[in-house]
Amino acid sequence: MTTSHETHTKIISTGMYVPERIMTNFDLEKMVDTSDEWIFERTGIKSRRISSTEGGEFPTDMAQKATWKALESAGLEPNDIDMIIFASVTPDQKLPNSANLLQQKLGITNKCACMDIAVACSGFVYGVNMANSFIKTGMAKKVLVVGSEMLSTEVDWSDRSICILFGDGCGVAIVGEADEGDTSRILSTHLGSDGSGKEFFNQPVGGAIEPITEQHLKDKSHYMRMKGGEMFKVATRTLAENARIVLEKAGKTLDDVDWIVPHQANVRIIETTAKLLGAPMEKVIVNIGDYGNTSAATVPIAFHEAIQDGRIKRGDLVLFDAFGAGLTFGATLLTY
């Protein structure tokens, strides 16, 4: 007679890819009325990556390159993946979904489940928490969670309030079952959304209600729109609340946490959230200076970089914390 044990999930490996082209604040000075000093002071951003439109750096291309790194790092084959969750608000195309296209690009032949989720900047955290549930219920064994965005195509490059903030990039994680006795595991998760703030960050043109017309292209009303002040206030409060919820669920305190990996929207949001939590900035992973806001890709890119440079090590207690248009939000507390 075998005794059943509770299934625990862990992040097995990570990967990232960012486009080759770097656009600095000095480049933006030539495009709109702004300055390097002004942008850096308000956002913490020095540069961002911009995908090539010639091919090879579209969202699924970046995801393919990032996934190969994650597979190699874990010693896995593409067919070991039995589910793909692709978080993006900038899919390659409307149909089929980007997860499907990525499945083909990776040469996966096992007919694994493929789905896209569009929850903006919370995408990767949503994906990891969903993967955790699928693995715990036995529906999947190894889930590829992708956050890949090409926001440069959705930004009005003549609008200085928004074009300074965003960049392109991809981060991925392979989530799987933890072996018995393995201390690496996802400890607690939290997901939510508040539709009452849907107009703080939106893109109403281009869907079924208002398809893009020639007029929209002329007046540039099809691009993303944001109310920065409103987003700032709600973001800081929500990120702090997310963190408290997952810590309480896991019976942990902020002192137990080794690293916080927040969504990289604006360095001021990150600093204000840390202050609200009473967390020292030395515990917070910040890389917005190099990449800007890459939406669903910010948390996995920051996480991967911190693993690669040796800051985050196996056994460390890590807190993912994200917030985005919707208004969506989520957090994950895990032992890496």
C-alpha positions as a Markdown table, in Angstrom:
| # | Residue | x | y | z |
|---|---|---|---|---|
| 1 | Met | 0.0 | 0.0 | 0.0 |
| 2 | Thr | 1.4 | 3.4 | -1.0 |
| 3 | Thr | 1.0 | 6.5 | 1.0 |
| 4 | Ser | 0.1 | 9.6 | -0.9 |
| 5 | His | 2.0 | 12.8 | -0.2 |
| 6 | Glu | 1.0 | 16.3 | -0.9 |
| 7 | Thr | 2.2 | 17.7 | -4.2 |
| 8 | His | 4.5 | 20.7 | -4.0 |
| 9 | Thr | 5.5 | 22.8 | -7.0 |
| 10 | Lys | 8.7 | 24.7 | -7.6 |
| 11 | Ile | 10.3 | 26.9 | -10.2 |
| 12 | Ile | 12.7 | 24.4 | -11.9 |
| 13 | Ser | 14.5 | 26.9 | -14.2 |
| 14 | Thr | 14.2 | 30.3 | -15.9 |
| 15 | Gly | 15.3 | 32.1 | -19.1 |
| 16 | Met | 15.1 | 35.5 | -20.7 |
| 17 | Tyr | 15.6 | 37.2 | -24.0 |
| 18 | Val | 15.7 | 41.0 | -24.7 |
| 19 | Pro | 16.0 | 42.6 | -28.2 |
| 20 | Glu | 19.4 | 43.7 | -29.4 |
| 21 | Arg | 18.4 | 47.3 | -30.1 |
| 22 | Ile | 18.8 | 49.6 | -27.1 |
| 23 | Met | 16.9 | 52.9 | -27.1 |
| 24 | Thr | 18.3 | 55.3 | -24.5 |
| 25 | Asn | 16.7 | 58.4 | -23.0 |
| 26 | Phe | 19.1 | 60.5 | -25.2 |
| 27 | Asp | 17.5 | 58.8 | -28.3 |
| 28 | Leu | 14.1 | 59.9 | -26.9 |
| 29 | Glu | 15.3 | 63.5 | -26.5 |
| 30 | Lys | 15.6 | 63.6 | -30.4 |
| 31 | Met | 12.0 | 62.3 | -30.7 |
| 32 | Val | 9.9 | 64.1 | -28.1 |
| 33 | Asp | 10.3 | 67.1 | -25.8 |
| 34 | Thr | 12.0 | 65.4 | -22.8 |
| 35 | Ser | 15.4 | 64.8 | -21.3 |
| 36 | Asp | 17.4 | 62.0 | -19.8 |
| 37 | Glu | 17.5 | 63.7 | -16.4 |
| 38 | Trp | 13.7 | 64.3 | -16.4 |
| 39 | Ile | 12.9 | 60.6 | -17.4 |
| 40 | Phe | 15.4 | 59.1 | -14.9 |
| 41 | Glu | 14.3 | 61.3 | -12.0 |
| 42 | Arg | 10.7 | 60.4 | -12.4 |
| 43 | Thr | 10.9 | 56.7 | -13.5 |
| 44 | Gly | 14.3 | 55.3 | -12.9 |
| 45 | Ile | 14.6 | 54.4 | -16.5 |
| 46 | Lys | 17.8 | 55.0 | -18.5 |
| 47 | Ser | 17.1 | 52.8 | -21.6 |
| 48 | Arg | 14.8 | 50.2 | -23.0 |
| 49 | Arg | 15.0 | 47.4 | -25.7 |
| 50 | Ile | 13.1 | 47.6 | -28.9 |
| 51 | Ser | 12.2 | 44.6 | -31.0 |
| 52 | Ser | 13.1 | 44.4 | -34.6 |
| 53 | Thr | 10.1 | 44.5 | -37.0 |
| 54 | Glu | 12.1 | 42.5 | -39.6 |
| 55 | Gly | 11.5 | 39.3 | -37.7 |
| 56 | Gly | 13.3 | 37.1 | -35.1 |
| 57 | Glu | 12.2 | 39.3 | -32.2 |
| 58 | Phe | 8.4 | 39.1 | -32.2 |
| 59 | Pro | 6.9 | 37.9 | -28.9 |
| 60 | Thr | 7.0 | 34.1 | -29.7 |
| 61 | Asp | 10.5 | 34.5 | -31.2 |
| 62 | Met | 11.7 | 36.0 | -27.9 |
| 63 | Ala | 9.8 | 33.3 | -26.0 |
| 64 | Gln | 11.5 | 30.5 | -28.1 |
| 65 | Lys | 15.0 | 31.9 | -27.3 |
| 66 | Ala | 14.2 | 32.4 | -23.6 |
| 67 | Thr | 12.7 | 28.9 | -23.3 |
| 68 | Trp | 15.7 | 27.2 | -24.9 |
| 69 | Lys | 17.8 | 28.7 | -22.1 |
| 70 | Ala | 15.4 | 27.5 | -19.4 |
| 71 | Leu | 15.3 | 24.0 | -21.0 |
| 72 | Glu | 19.1 | 23.8 | -21.2 |
| 73 | Ser | 19.5 | 25.0 | -17.6 |
| 74 | Ala | 17.1 | 22.3 | -16.4 |
| 75 | Gly | 18.4 | 19.5 | -18.6 |
| 76 | Leu | 14.9 | 19.1 | -20.2 |
| 77 | Glu | 13.6 | 18.4 | -23.7 |
| 78 | Pro | 10.8 | 20.4 | -25.3 |
| 79 | Asn | 8.4 | 17.4 | -25.1 |
| 80 | Asp | 8.9 | 17.4 | -21.3 |
| 81 | Ile | 6.6 | 20.5 | -21.3 |
| 82 | Asp | 3.0 | 19.5 | -21.1 |
| 83 | Met | 1.4 | 22.9 | -20.8 |
| 84 | Ile | 2.2 | 26.4 | -22.0 |
| 85 | Ile | 0.7 | 29.5 | -20.4 |
| 86 | Phe | 1.7 | 32.6 | -22.5 |
| 87 | Ala | 1.1 | 35.9 | -20.8 |
| 88 | Ser | 1.0 | 38.9 | -23.2 |
| 89 | Val | -1.1 | 41.9 | -24.3 |
| 90 | Thr | 0.9 | 42.0 | -27.5 |
| 91 | Pro | 0.4 | 38.5 | -29.1 |
| 92 | Asp | 2.0 | 37.8 | -32.5 |
| 93 | Gln | -1.5 | 37.6 | -34.0 |
| 94 | Lys | -5.1 | 37.3 | -32.9 |
| 95 | Leu | -5.5 | 33.7 | -33.9 |
| 96 | Pro | -4.1 | 31.2 | -33.2 |
| 97 | Asn | -2.8 | 32.0 | -29.8 |
| 98 | Ser | 0.9 | 32.7 | -29.1 |
| 99 | Ala | 1.2 | 29.6 | -26.9 |
| 100 | Asn | 0.3 | 27.5 | -29.9 |
| 101 | Leu | 2.8 | 29.3 | -32.2 |
| 102 | Leu | 5.5 | 28.8 | -29.5 |
| 103 | Gln | 4.6 | 25.1 | -29.2 |
| 104 | Gln | 5.4 | 24.7 | -32.9 |
| 105 | Lys | 8.6 | 26.8 | -32.8 |
| 106 | Leu | 9.9 | 24.6 | -29.9 |
| 107 | Gly | 9.1 | 21.5 | -31.9 |
| 108 | Ile | 6.8 | 20.1 | -29.1 |
| 109 | Thr | 4.9 | 17.2 | -30.6 |
| 110 | Asn | 3.0 | 15.9 | -27.5 |
| 111 | Lys | -0.1 | 18.0 | -28.2 |
| 112 | Cys | 0.2 | 19.8 | -24.8 |
| 113 | Ala | -2.4 | 22.3 | -23.7 |
| 114 | Cys | -1.7 | 25.9 | -24.9 |
| 115 | Met | -3.3 | 29.1 | -23.7 |
| 116 | Asp | -2.7 | 32.8 | -23.7 |
| 117 | Ile | -3.7 | 35.1 | -20.8 |
| 118 | Ala | -4.1 | 38.8 | -21.2 |
| 119 | Val | -3.8 | 40.3 | -17.7 |
| 120 | Ala | -1.2 | 43.0 | -18.6 |
| 121 | Cys | 1.6 | 43.5 | -16.1 |
| 122 | Ser | 0.4 | 40.8 | -13.7 |
| 123 | Gly | 0.6 | 38.2 | -16.5 |
| 124 | Phe | 3.6 | 36.2 | -15.3 |
| 125 | Val | 2.5 | 36.0 | -11.7 |
| 126 | Tyr | -1.0 | 34.9 | -12.8 |
| 127 | Gly | 0.7 | 32.3 | -15.0 |
| 128 | Val | 2.9 | 30.9 | -12.2 |
| 129 | Asn | -0.1 | 30.7 | -9.8 |
| 130 | Met | -2.2 | 29.0 | -12.4 |
| 131 | Ala | 0.6 | 26.5 | -13.2 |
| 132 | Asn | 0.9 | 25.8 | -9.5 |
| 133 | Ser | -2.8 | 24.8 | -9.4 |
| 134 | Phe | -2.6 | 22.7 | -12.6 |
| 135 | Ile | 0.4 | 20.7 | -11.2 |
| 136 | Lys | -1.2 | 20.3 | -7.7 |
| 137 | Thr | -4.4 | 18.9 | -9.3 |
| 138 | Gly | -2.4 | 16.5 | -11.5 |
| 139 | Met | -3.5 | 18.1 | -14.8 |
| 140 | Ala | 0.1 | 19.0 | -15.7 |
| 141 | Lys | 3.6 | 18.0 | -14.7 |
| 142 | Lys | 5.8 | 20.7 | -16.2 |
| 143 | Val | 4.3 | 24.0 | -17.2 |
| 144 | Leu | 6.1 | 26.6 | -19.3 |
| 145 | Val | 5.1 | 30.1 | -18.1 |
| 146 | Val | 5.9 | 32.9 | -20.5 |
| 147 | Gly | 5.8 | 36.7 | -20.1 |
| 148 | Ser | 6.6 | 38.2 | -23.5 |
| 149 | Glu | 5.8 | 41.7 | -24.8 |
| 150 | Met | 6.4 | 43.9 | -27.8 |
| 151 | Leu | 4.9 | 47.1 | -26.4 |
| 152 | Ser | 6.9 | 49.3 | -28.8 |
| 153 | Thr | 4.1 | 48.6 | -31.4 |
| 154 | Glu | 1.4 | 49.8 | -29.0 |
| 155 | Val | 3.0 | 53.0 | -27.8 |
| 156 | Asp | 2.4 | 56.5 | -29.4 |
| 157 | Trp | 6.0 | 57.6 | -29.9 |
| 158 | Ser | 4.9 | 61.2 | -30.0 |
| 159 | Asp | 3.3 | 61.1 | -26.6 |
| 160 | Arg | 6.1 | 61.9 | -24.1 |
| 161 | Ser | 4.0 | 60.9 | -21.1 |
| 162 | Ile | 3.8 | 57.2 | -22.2 |
| 163 | Cys | 6.6 | 56.5 | -24.7 |
| 164 | Ile | 9.3 | 56.9 | -22.1 |
| 165 | Leu | 8.0 | 54.1 | -20.0 |
| 166 | Phe | 7.8 | 51.0 | -22.1 |
| 167 | Gly | 10.1 | 48.4 | -23.7 |
| 168 | Asp | 10.2 | 44.9 | -25.2 |
| 169 | Gly | 11.4 | 41.6 | -23.7 |
| 170 | Cys | 10.6 | 38.2 | -22.5 |
| 171 | Gly | 11.1 | 36.1 | -19.4 |
| 172 | Val | 10.1 | 32.5 | -18.8 |
| 173 | Ala | 10.0 | 29.9 | -16.0 |
| 174 | Ile | 9.4 | 26.2 | -16.1 |
| 175 | Val | 7.2 | 25.2 | -13.1 |
| 176 | Gly | 7.1 | 21.6 | -12.1 |
| 177 | Glu | 6.6 | 19.2 | -9.2 |
| 178 | Ala | 9.1 | 19.3 | -6.4 |
| 179 | Asp | 10.7 | 16.0 | -5.4 |
| 180 | Glu | 9.9 | 14.7 | -1.9 |
| 181 | Gly | 12.3 | 16.3 | 0.5 |
| 182 | Asp | 13.0 | 19.2 | -1.9 |
| 183 | Thr | 12.8 | 22.5 | 0.0 |
| 184 | Ser | 12.1 | 24.5 | -3.2 |
| 185 | Arg | 8.4 | 25.1 | -3.4 |
| 186 | Ile | 5.6 | 27.6 | -4.0 |
| 187 | Leu | 4.3 | 28.5 | -0.5 |
| 188 | Ser | 1.4 | 30.8 | -1.1 |
| 189 | Thr | -0.4 | 32.6 | -4.0 |
| 190 | His | -2.8 | 35.4 | -4.4 |
| 191 | Leu | -4.7 | 36.7 | -7.5 |
| 192 | Gly | -7.3 | 39.4 | -7.9 |
| 193 | Ser | -8.7 | 42.2 | -10.0 |
| 194 | Asp | -10.7 | 45.3 | -9.6 |
| 195 | Gly | -12.6 | 46.3 | -12.8 |
| 196 | Ser | -13.6 | 49.7 | -11.3 |
| 197 | Gly | -10.2 | 51.0 | -12.3 |
| 198 | Lys | -10.4 | 49.7 | -15.9 |
| 199 | Glu | -10.0 | 53.2 | -17.4 |
| 200 | Phe | -6.8 | 54.0 | -15.6 |
| 201 | Phe | -4.9 | 52.1 | -18.2 |
| 202 | Asn | -6.6 | 50.9 | -21.4 |
| 203 | Gln | -6.7 | 50.5 | -25.1 |
| 204 | Pro | -10.3 | 50.7 | -26.1 |
| 205 | Val | -9.7 | 50.8 | -29.9 |
| 206 | Gly | -8.9 | 47.7 | -31.8 |
| 207 | Gly | -11.4 | 45.2 | -30.3 |
| 208 | Ala | -14.9 | 44.1 | -31.3 |
| 209 | Ile | -16.6 | 47.2 | -30.1 |
| 210 | Glu | -14.4 | 49.7 | -32.0 |
| 211 | Pro | -12.3 | 48.1 | -34.7 |
| 212 | Ile | -9.3 | 50.2 | -36.0 |
| 213 | Thr | -10.3 | 52.6 | -38.8 |
| 214 | Glu | -8.3 | 55.0 | -41.0 |
| 215 | Gln | -9.4 | 57.8 | -38.7 |
| 216 | His | -7.9 | 56.1 | -35.6 |
| 217 | Leu | -4.6 | 55.7 | -37.4 |
| 218 | Lys | -4.6 | 59.4 | -38.3 |
| 219 | Asp | -5.4 | 60.6 | -34.8 |
| 220 | Lys | -3.4 | 57.9 | -33.0 |
| 221 | Ser | -6.3 | 57.0 | -30.8 |
| 222 | His | -5.6 | 53.2 | -31.2 |
| 223 | Tyr | -2.6 | 53.3 | -28.9 |
| 224 | Met | -2.4 | 52.5 | -25.2 |
| 225 | Arg | -3.7 | 55.3 | -22.8 |
| 226 | Met | -2.8 | 55.7 | -19.2 |
| 227 | Lys | -3.7 | 57.9 | -16.2 |
| 228 | Gly | -0.4 | 57.9 | -14.4 |
| 229 | Gly | -1.4 | 59.6 | -11.2 |
| 230 | Glu | -4.3 | 57.2 | -10.6 |
| 231 | Met | -2.2 | 54.2 | -11.4 |
| 232 | Phe | 0.5 | 55.2 | -9.0 |
| 233 | Lys | -1.8 | 55.6 | -6.1 |
| 234 | Val | -3.6 | 52.3 | -6.6 |
| 235 | Ala | -0.5 | 50.4 | -7.5 |
| 236 | Thr | 1.5 | 51.2 | -4.4 |
| 237 | Arg | -1.4 | 50.4 | -2.1 |
| 238 | Thr | -2.3 | 47.2 | -3.9 |
| 239 | Leu | 1.3 | 45.9 | -4.1 |
| 240 | Ala | 1.8 | 46.4 | -0.4 |
| 241 | Glu | -1.5 | 44.6 | 0.3 |
| 242 | Asn | -0.6 | 41.7 | -2.1 |
| 243 | Ala | 2.6 | 41.1 | -0.1 |
| 244 | Arg | 0.9 | 41.1 | 3.2 |
| 245 | Ile | -1.7 | 38.6 | 2.0 |
| 246 | Val | 0.8 | 35.9 | 0.7 |
| 247 | Leu | 3.0 | 36.3 | 3.8 |
| 248 | Glu | 0.0 | 35.8 | 6.1 |
| 249 | Lys | -1.1 | 32.8 | 4.1 |
| 250 | Ala | 2.3 | 31.2 | 4.4 |
| 251 | Gly | 2.7 | 32.1 | 8.1 |
| 252 | Lys | 5.8 | 34.2 | 7.2 |
| 253 | Thr | 6.9 | 37.8 | 8.0 |
| 254 | Leu | 8.7 | 40.3 | 5.9 |
| 255 | Asp | 11.9 | 39.6 | 7.9 |
| 256 | Asp | 11.8 | 36.0 | 6.6 |
| 257 | Val | 11.9 | 37.2 | 3.0 |
| 258 | Asp | 15.3 | 37.3 | 1.3 |
| 259 | Trp | 14.2 | 39.0 | -2.0 |
| 260 | Ile | 11.2 | 40.9 | -3.3 |
| 261 | Val | 10.8 | 40.8 | -7.1 |
| 262 | Pro | 8.2 | 43.5 | -7.9 |
| 263 | His | 6.7 | 44.5 | -11.3 |
| 264 | Gln | 9.0 | 47.1 | -12.8 |
| 265 | Ala | 6.7 | 49.9 | -13.7 |
| 266 | Asn | 8.4 | 52.9 | -12.1 |
| 267 | Val | 11.2 | 53.1 | -9.6 |
| 268 | Arg | 9.0 | 55.5 | -7.5 |
| 269 | Ile | 6.2 | 52.9 | -7.2 |
| 270 | Ile | 8.8 | 50.3 | -6.2 |
| 271 | Glu | 10.3 | 52.6 | -3.5 |
| 272 | Thr | 7.0 | 53.7 | -2.2 |
| 273 | Thr | 5.7 | 50.1 | -1.9 |
| 274 | Ala | 8.9 | 49.1 | -0.1 |
| 275 | Lys | 8.4 | 52.0 | 2.3 |
| 276 | Leu | 4.7 | 51.0 | 2.9 |
| 277 | Leu | 5.9 | 47.5 | 3.7 |
| 278 | Gly | 8.9 | 48.6 | 5.8 |
| 279 | Ala | 11.2 | 46.6 | 3.5 |
| 280 | Pro | 14.8 | 47.8 | 2.9 |
| 281 | Met | 15.5 | 48.5 | -0.8 |
| 282 | Glu | 18.6 | 46.1 | -0.4 |
| 283 | Lys | 16.0 | 43.3 | -0.5 |
| 284 | Val | 14.3 | 44.5 | -3.7 |
| 285 | Ile | 15.4 | 43.5 | -7.2 |
| 286 | Val | 15.3 | 46.5 | -9.5 |
| 287 | Asn | 16.3 | 46.5 | -13.1 |
| 288 | Ile | 13.9 | 49.0 | -14.6 |
| 289 | Gly | 16.8 | 51.3 | -15.5 |
| 290 | Asp | 17.9 | 48.9 | -18.3 |
| 291 | Tyr | 14.6 | 47.7 | -19.7 |
| 292 | Gly | 11.8 | 50.0 | -18.7 |
| 293 | Asn | 8.3 | 48.5 | -18.2 |
| 294 | Thr | 8.0 | 45.3 | -20.2 |
| 295 | Ser | 4.6 | 44.4 | -18.7 |
| 296 | Ala | 4.2 | 40.7 | -18.2 |
| 297 | Ala | 8.0 | 40.2 | -18.8 |
| 298 | Thr | 9.3 | 42.4 | -16.0 |
| 299 | Val | 9.1 | 39.9 | -13.1 |
| 300 | Pro | 10.6 | 36.9 | -14.9 |
| 301 | Ile | 13.4 | 39.0 | -16.4 |
| 302 | Ala | 14.3 | 40.6 | -13.0 |
| 303 | Phe | 14.1 | 37.1 | -11.3 |
| 304 | His | 16.2 | 35.4 | -14.0 |
| 305 | Glu | 18.9 | 38.2 | -13.9 |
| 306 | Ala | 19.1 | 38.0 | -10.1 |
| 307 | Ile | 19.6 | 34.2 | -10.3 |
| 308 | Gln | 22.2 | 34.5 | -13.0 |
| 309 | Asp | 24.3 | 37.1 | -11.1 |
| 310 | Gly | 24.1 | 35.1 | -7.9 |
| 311 | Arg | 21.9 | 37.3 | -5.8 |
| 312 | Ile | 19.0 | 34.8 | -5.6 |
| 313 | Lys | 20.1 | 31.3 | -4.6 |
| 314 | Arg | 18.3 | 28.0 | -4.0 |
| 315 | Gly | 16.7 | 28.1 | -0.6 |
| 316 | Asp | 16.0 | 31.8 | -0.7 |
| 317 | Leu | 12.5 | 33.0 | 0.2 |
| 318 | Val | 11.3 | 35.1 | -2.8 |
| 319 | Leu | 8.2 | 37.3 | -3.1 |
| 320 | Phe | 6.8 | 38.1 | -6.6 |
| 321 | Asp | 4.5 | 41.1 | -6.6 |
| 322 | Ala | 2.6 | 42.5 | -9.6 |
| 323 | Phe | -0.1 | 44.9 | -10.6 |
| 324 | Gly | -1.4 | 45.9 | -14.0 |
| 325 | Ala | -4.2 | 47.2 | -16.3 |
| 326 | Gly | -7.6 | 45.6 | -15.4 |
| 327 | Leu | -6.8 | 46.5 | -12.7 |
| 328 | Thr | -5.2 | 43.0 | -12.1 |
| 329 | Phe | -2.9 | 42.1 | -9.3 |
| 330 | Gly | -1.2 | 39.1 | -7.8 |
| 331 | Ala | 1.6 | 37.8 | -5.6 |
| 332 | Thr | 3.6 | 34.6 | -5.1 |
| 333 | Leu | 5.7 | 33.6 | -2.1 |
| 334 | Leu | 8.1 | 30.8 | -2.9 |
| 335 | Thr | 11.3 | 29.1 | -1.7 |
| 336 | Tyr | 13.5 | 29.1 | -4.8 |
